[in-house]
Amino acid sequence: MTDAARVARQELARRIAQGHGDEPADLVVRGARLFDLVTGALVETDIAICGDTVVGTYGRYEGKNVIDATGLVAVPGFIDTHLHIESSLVTPLEFERCVLPHGVTTAICDPHEIANVLGTAGIRYFLACAETMRMDLRVNLSSCVPATHLETAGAALEALDLTALMDHPKVIGLAEFMNFPGVINRDPGCLAKLEAFAGRHIDGHAPLVRGMDLNAYLAAGIRTDHETTTADEAREKLAKGMAILIREGSVSKDLHALIPLISRDASPFLAFCTDDRNPLDIAEEGHLDYMIRTAIANGADILATYRIASLSAARNFGLFDGGFIGPGKRADIVLVEDLAACSVKQVLTGGRLVEDGLFEGRRKVPAVGHGSVKCRPVTPEDFRVRARDGETPVIGVVPGRIITERLAMTLPSRDGEALPDLAQDAIKVTVIERHGRNGGIATGFVHGFGMKRGAIASSVGHDSHNLCIVGVDEASMAAAANRLIEIGGGFAVADGGHVTAELALPVAGLMSEEPFETVRRDLEGLRAAAKALGVVLAEPFLQVAFLTLPVIPHLKITDKGLVDVDRFALV
């Protein structure tokens, strides 16, 4: 027997002995009422823990260490079933510091954003972080790199690139398959990836996909969808066996529309996710704890809601060691004062209390992706756009949604140049290719920001992550863009041709290396600076980031030009 096998057997024997009460448990949570996710009963019991595993419930235990949880309710740790950690704007090691106090003990991430910048190097960075984190971070491998042929990404991943990583212990399966037209039309590259992961978990991404198209998409072995925005759409997908991940992020807010789905009968087929949520929103509202209390406050059944947040999430993703407080399960426990309010008081992750000192001793993981913003400095002239005869296509922002509208406006012009029209809330939007591939720059118009002057810029531009700048005057647009080029990516606000606020995101142009508290403070400054320009959107920077996301046919600005996706032609 090898040394490793001998240690594993000893640990197994310890768990059995402690669960049987033959020796004191490493840790006992005493005095809490356990919320039974099967029956909904609240039962006072000790919870015995050996190492990172629950070994005993519904009994009395002696422990080497004891947590007095009198007056609190014990529920399983919450599971975020789909998110991009990059959208938290911090590294994975900072992300867990941010969300663990909110009861999120497991997260299933798709490193799609960093993969579109760095390829497999970005995914390997996330896997290295997952190996040293206190929370249970799982990874679904990014299926769509690049996400679209209409824009230029920094990398391309084929099936062989992904299968080389599929057996990592932190990998579940294949992440959101965004290219649903490719699936339905049997694109060879899509088929290769789907075939390689047949029998493994495959996440979906199917906004407004219905009817025969949905049948074809599901026939590929895809299991979940987080892009459902109406209860009617969700019911069709549920009826066809698809699990629905109810999403509430910083931009995409679908929770209220989908709360009517939440019931005890439907709960096995539902889960919660955030997709994209930044530290400022987490600080002001919360994370999955916010979704739980909001759902309950709006009439959702309490038992069904907590099932969705943990047990159902675990089972839908094959995490059979989690989502439940019982012997043999990972000791992820949230102690709440009130179930309806989801008032988190203490959190245990892998049997360890989330408190000062928990994060000491984690192996350092060097950040990757420095110097990923490779475009040349720009001038105001780069933001000029030729006037069109008749109406000009304009992207229409829908607050709280990543889906945009295709509008048409008659815009003023001067010397053959199309101009913003503040009366119609039509301002410029520009994408600059930043991966050093072709140097493309394209400018169009967008409606819905309410901006009266200045500009805001972002190197976070889903999914290809080119620079995206929205502004009224070219001097401010150039100043904001050039500042991001100087600092290696991030967010910037400019007014009168001068930068007034910024947040550096040097890790692939997507994440800060600073603590999440610093990022939250800088976001507050950016939000105030954007509001001073007249911006009316609650999350203008993430809204900028999603302007280039190809969700459904709509007008789109890419580094290749202004694209009318209804006709799939450069215009």
Disulfide bonds with the S-S distance in Angstrom:
none
